[in-house]
Every structure is written in structure tokens, then in C-alpha cells.
């Protein structure tokens, strides 16, 4: 039981390392296609597209990690982002230092 809790905690922490959260992804779009699309703005280090174990389909959202903050700004400056006729919803992930998180929770 403790191991599963530790895995969930690590998963939550790792998501904070991503630069952009993308929602409203069409069912037909794969992580490979997402990486290809976002690579026009810079070097995509990672694309995490979670799947639903029961249905086998992805959950229609993902996290994208870029190499530099400039690449993130390139993505955010373009609007709208459209894949297969659907407008993607983007949100920049805010990175906080540990000291900032502690002071906010106190």
C-alpha cells in the first residue's frame, strides 16, 4: 500500500516539471502527432499523454516539456492551436520553488 502511495506522489511531482498542460485533444491524435505538432515551436523533450486503462483511449489531455523557456513562450504566443479541426486548450504550468510552496502552505 505504501509503495502505491509513493508512486502517486512521485507522479504528482513529475507533472510539475512540465511546461505546458494541453487539454481538448481529439481522440484520434497520438503522442507522436502531438510531439510533431509542438516541435515547430522548439525541442520537445517529453510528451506525457495518459491513457484510461478501462477504455484504452487517452484522456484527451497531456503535458509537454520543452528545452528552454523561450520555446514555451513561442507556443503561448500562437493562438489558436488546432489539431484535426479541434482547438486545443493550453495552460502554462507554473514552477514554484520548494521554499515558495512551504511559505504558501503555512
C-alpha positions in Angstrom: 0.0 0.0 0.0 2.8 2.4 0.9 4.5 1.7 -2.4 1.4 2.7 -4.4 1.1 5.9 -2.4 4.8 6.7 -3.1 4.3 6.1 -6.9 1.3 8.5 -6.9 3.3 11.2 -5.0 6.2 10.8 -7.5 3.8 11.1 -10.4 2.3 14.3 -9.0 5.8 15.8 -8.5 6.9 14.8 -12.0 3.9 16.7 -13.6 5.2 19.9 -12.0 8.3 19.6 -14.2 6.3 20.0 -17.4 6.0 23.4 -19.1 2.5 23.2 -20.7 -0.7 21.4 -20.0 -2.8 20.7 -23.1 -6.5 19.8 -23.0 -9.3 19.1 -25.5 -7.1 16.8 -27.6 -9.1 14.9 -30.2 -9.3 11.2 -29.6 -7.6 10.4 -32.9 -4.4 12.3 -32.0 -1.4 10.3 -30.7 1.5 11.4 -28.6 3.7 11.2 -31.7 1.5 13.6 -33.5 1.5 16.0 -30.5 5.3 15.9 -30.4 5.5 16.6 -34.1 3.0 19.5 -33.9 4.7 21.2 -30.9 8.2 20.6 -32.3 7.6 23.5 -34.7 7.9 25.8 -31.6 11.1 24.2 -30.3 12.6 21.0 -29.0 10.0 18.8 -27.3 11.8 16.8 -24.6 8.7 14.9 -23.4 5.0 14.4 -24.1 3.0 12.6 -21.5 -0.4 11.6 -22.8 -2.2 9.4 -20.1 -4.5 6.6 -21.1 -7.6 5.2 -19.4 -7.0 1.5 -18.6 -10.6 0.6 -18.9 -11.4 2.2 -22.3 -7.9 2.1 -23.9 -8.3 5.7 -25.1 -6.2 8.6 -24.0 -7.8 11.0 -21.5 -7.8 14.0 -24.0 -5.1 15.9 -22.2 -1.3 15.8 -21.9 1.7 17.6 -20.5 4.5 18.9 -22.8 8.1 19.6 -21.7 10.3 21.9 -23.8 14.1 22.5 -23.7 14.0 26.3 -23.0 11.6 28.9 -21.6 11.8 30.7 -25.0 10.3 27.7 -26.7 7.4 27.8 -24.2 6.8 31.4 -25.0 6.8 30.6 -28.7 3.9 28.2 -28.1 2.0 30.5 -25.9 2.3 33.4 -28.4 0.4 31.4 -31.1 -3.3 31.2 -30.7 -5.3 29.2 -31.6 -3.7 25.8 -31.7 -5.8 23.5 -33.9 -5.3 19.8 -34.5 -7.6 17.8 -36.7 -10.2 20.6 -36.6 -10.3 20.9 -32.8 -9.0 23.8 -30.8 -6.5 22.8 -28.1 -6.7 24.5 -24.7 -3.2 25.3 -23.4 -2.2 26.4 -19.9 1.4 27.2 -18.8 2.5 25.2 -15.8 3.8 27.4 -13.0 7.0 26.2 -11.4 7.4 27.1 -7.8 10.5 26.6 -5.7 10.2 24.5 -2.6 10.6 27.5 -0.4 7.7 29.2 -2.1 5.5 26.1 -1.6 6.3 25.9 2.1 5.5 29.6 2.7 2.2 29.3 1.0 1.1 26.3 3.0 1.9 27.8 6.3 
